């Protein structure tokens, strides 16, 4: 695949947006996994220690 020099900005912005979406998806996955693995009371107890 050959990149067009006139469209480098579009490629750069697309790559940045794709990286943000991947990071956001991974963050949501791990947060939901952590929250759903224990109850709110247990999470509060571990945070106050």
Rosetta blueprint (number, residue, H / E / L):
1 X L
2 X L
3 X L
4 X L
5 X H
6 X H
7 X H
8 X H
9 X H
10 X H
11 X H
12 X H
13 X H
14 X H
15 X H
16 X H
17 X H
18 X H
19 X H
20 X H
21 X H
22 X H
23 X H
24 X H
25 X H
26 X H
27 X H
28 X H
29 X H
30 X H
31 X H
32 X H
33 X H
34 X H
35 X H
36 X H
37 X H
38 X L
39 X L
40 X H
41 X H
42 X H
43 X H
44 X H
45 X H
46 X H
47 X H
48 X H
49 X L
